[in-house]
Structures are given as C-alpha cells and as structure tokens.
Amino acid sequence: MNIPRPNGRCNERGFTLIDLIIAIAIVAILTRIALPSYQAYIVRASRQSAQSELVALANAQEKIFLNSNAYTANVTTAYTGQSSGGLGVTSGNTKDNRYAITAEATATTFKLTATPATGTPQANDGVLTINEQSVRTWGSKTW
C-alpha cells in the first residue's frame, strides 16, 4: 500500500516516461555514431582479406611459372602446379564472397583482379589487382 507523504508524493519506485525517453535518445545517438564506424571496419577487413588471398594466388602463380615456364589464366580449375591447371579457387570468389577473382595471363605475365561483388558492403570499395611484378593497386592507389 502506497501511503502519501506530506509533500503529496507516493513512495513509488521505477522509471518515468522522461527517463525512458532520455535512455532511448542516448542509445540512438550512440548507434548513429558507432554504426558507420563498424560498417567501415567490416569493409576494410574484407578488403584486407581479399588482398591476402590475392598475394597467396600470386605466389601460386609464381610456383606454376617455376614448374612450367608459363602462368595460368584459369582461376577455378584445380591447382596442379602447371600452367595447364588453375589456381584452385573453385567458386571464383574470395572466401567471404565479397570479391570475384579473375586472372589474365600470358606466358610471361599475369594480372589477378578482385572485383567487389554487387549487393555487398564492398560494392563501392574499388578493384584490387596484383601482377607478376608484385605491383598492387586498389582503385587508383597502391596497397
């Protein structure tokens, strides 16, 4: 039973509507600040993962060149260590499916490209490339 005090207020405990609105406003402000930073982090992490995969594939290309004196232009065929084989990326995509990987090759040159997949956070992130001279580009920048 709530007994009124001399000042007319009851001895109740809890949140008022104002307290709840203030708490919701604080959470909304923090979310508005933190969410873009988190999304940028996810894009950056996926780009770095794709860069690592391209370096690993470039190393595989060099092994193929040592074995058969030529590079391979086939990404999806199984890796055999020969230019007649491929690089063993059966899906043609990075592990997180945010980039499509393609290869261009001649007997003495190659270029590996990772193109951002549409409909993913990477869509506007820029194309990654690496070649036989280890020249690495991301859009118009180097990485």
Contacts in CASP RR format, 6 or more apart in sequence:
PFRMAT RR
TARGET T0000
AUTHOR 0000-0000-0000
METHOD contacts of the structure
MODEL  1
MNIPRPNGRCNERGFTLIDLIIAIAIVAILTRIALPSYQAYIVRASRQSA
QSELVALANAQEKIFLNSNAYTANVTTAYTGQSSGGLGVTSGNTKDNRYA
ITAEATATTFKLTATPATGTPQANDGVLTINEQSVRTWGSKTW
2 10 0 8 1.000
2 11 0 8 1.000
2 12 0 8 1.000
3 10 0 8 1.000
3 11 0 8 1.000
4 10 0 8 1.000
5 11 0 8 1.000
15 23 0 8 1.000
39 121 0 8 1.000
42 121 0 8 1.000
43 121 0 8 1.000
43 122 0 8 1.000
43 125 0 8 1.000
46 94 0 8 1.000
46 96 0 8 1.000
46 98 0 8 1.000
46 99 0 8 1.000
46 121 0 8 1.000
46 122 0 8 1.000
46 125 0 8 1.000
47 122 0 8 1.000
47 125 0 8 1.000
47 128 0 8 1.000
47 138 0 8 1.000
49 94 0 8 1.000
49 95 0 8 1.000
49 96 0 8 1.000
50 94 0 8 1.000
50 98 0 8 1.000
50 99 0 8 1.000
50 114 0 8 1.000
50 128 0 8 1.000
51 114 0 8 1.000
51 128 0 8 1.000
51 136 0 8 1.000
51 138 0 8 1.000
51 143 0 8 1.000
53 94 0 8 1.000
53 95 0 8 1.000
53 101 0 8 1.000
53 114 0 8 1.000
54 101 0 8 1.000
54 112 0 8 1.000
54 114 0 8 1.000
54 128 0 8 1.000
54 129 0 8 1.000
54 130 0 8 1.000
54 136 0 8 1.000
55 130 0 8 1.000
57 75 0 8 1.000
57 87 0 8 1.000
57 89 0 8 1.000
57 101 0 8 1.000
57 103 0 8 1.000
57 112 0 8 1.000
57 130 0 8 1.000
58 110 0 8 1.000
58 112 0 8 1.000
58 130 0 8 1.000
58 131 0 8 1.000
58 132 0 8 1.000
58 134 0 8 1.000
60 79 0 8 1.000
60 81 0 8 1.000
60 87 0 8 1.000
61 71 0 8 1.000
61 72 0 8 1.000
61 87 0 8 1.000
61 103 0 8 1.000
61 105 0 8 1.000
61 110 0 8 1.000
61 112 0 8 1.000
61 132 0 8 1.000
62 132 0 8 1.000
63 81 0 8 1.000
64 70 0 8 1.000
64 71 0 8 1.000
64 72 0 8 1.000
64 81 0 8 1.000
64 82 0 8 1.000
64 83 0 8 1.000
64 85 0 8 1.000
64 86 0 8 1.000
65 71 0 8 1.000
65 83 0 8 1.000
65 132 0 8 1.000
67 81 0 8 1.000
67 82 0 8 1.000
67 83 0 8 1.000
68 81 0 8 1.000
68 82 0 8 1.000
68 83 0 8 1.000
68 84 0 8 1.000
69 83 0 8 1.000
69 107 0 8 1.000
70 83 0 8 1.000
70 105 0 8 1.000
70 107 0 8 1.000
70 108 0 8 1.000
71 83 0 8 1.000
71 105 0 8 1.000
71 106 0 8 1.000
71 107 0 8 1.000
71 108 0 8 1.000
71 109 0 8 1.000
71 110 0 8 1.000
71 132 0 8 1.000
72 82 0 8 1.000
72 83 0 8 1.000
72 84 0 8 1.000
72 85 0 8 1.000
72 86 0 8 1.000
72 87 0 8 1.000
72 103 0 8 1.000
72 105 0 8 1.000
72 110 0 8 1.000
73 103 0 8 1.000
73 104 0 8 1.000
73 105 0 8 1.000
73 110 0 8 1.000
74 85 0 8 1.000
74 86 0 8 1.000
74 87 0 8 1.000
74 103 0 8 1.000
75 86 0 8 1.000
75 87 0 8 1.000
75 88 0 8 1.000
75 89 0 8 1.000
75 92 0 8 1.000
75 101 0 8 1.000
75 102 0 8 1.000
75 103 0 8 1.000
76 86 0 8 1.000
76 87 0 8 1.000
76 88 0 8 1.000
76 89 0 8 1.000
76 90 0 8 1.000
76 91 0 8 1.000
76 92 0 8 1.000
77 85 0 8 1.000
77 86 0 8 1.000
77 87 0 8 1.000
77 88 0 8 1.000
78 85 0 8 1.000
78 86 0 8 1.000
78 88 0 8 1.000
78 90 0 8 1.000
79 85 0 8 1.000
79 86 0 8 1.000
79 87 0 8 1.000
79 88 0 8 1.000
80 86 0 8 1.000
83 105 0 8 1.000
83 107 0 8 1.000
87 103 0 8 1.000
89 101 0 8 1.000
91 97 0 8 1.000
92 100 0 8 1.000
92 101 0 8 1.000
92 102 0 8 1.000
93 99 0 8 1.000
93 100 0 8 1.000
93 101 0 8 1.000
93 117 0 8 1.000
94 101 0 8 1.000
94 114 0 8 1.000
97 117 0 8 1.000
97 120 0 8 1.000
98 116 0 8 1.000
98 117 0 8 1.000
98 120 0 8 1.000
98 121 0 8 1.000
98 122 0 8 1.000
99 114 0 8 1.000
99 115 0 8 1.000
99 116 0 8 1.000
99 117 0 8 1.000
99 122 0 8 1.000
99 128 0 8 1.000
100 114 0 8 1.000
100 115 0 8 1.000
100 117 0 8 1.000
101 112 0 8 1.000
101 113 0 8 1.000
101 114 0 8 1.000
102 112 0 8 1.000
102 113 0 8 1.000
102 115 0 8 1.000
103 110 0 8 1.000
103 111 0 8 1.000
103 112 0 8 1.000
103 113 0 8 1.000
104 110 0 8 1.000
104 111 0 8 1.000
104 113 0 8 1.000
105 111 0 8 1.000
108 132 0 8 1.000
109 131 0 8 1.000
109 132 0 8 1.000
110 131 0 8 1.000
110 132 0 8 1.000
111 129 0 8 1.000
111 130 0 8 1.000
111 131 0 8 1.000
111 132 0 8 1.000
112 129 0 8 1.000
112 130 0 8 1.000
112 131 0 8 1.000
113 127 0 8 1.000
113 128 0 8 1.000
113 129 0 8 1.000
114 127 0 8 1.000
114 128 0 8 1.000
114 129 0 8 1.000
115 127 0 8 1.000
116 122 0 8 1.000
116 123 0 8 1.000
116 124 0 8 1.000
116 125 0 8 1.000
116 126 0 8 1.000
116 127 0 8 1.000
117 123 0 8 1.000
126 138 0 8 1.000
126 139 0 8 1.000
127 137 0 8 1.000
127 138 0 8 1.000
127 139 0 8 1.000
128 136 0 8 1.000
128 137 0 8 1.000
128 138 0 8 1.000
128 139 0 8 1.000
128 143 0 8 1.000
129 135 0 8 1.000
129 136 0 8 1.000
129 137 0 8 1.000
130 136 0 8 1.000
130 137 0 8 1.000
135 142 0 8 1.000
136 142 0 8 1.000
136 143 0 8 1.000
137 143 0 8 1.000
END
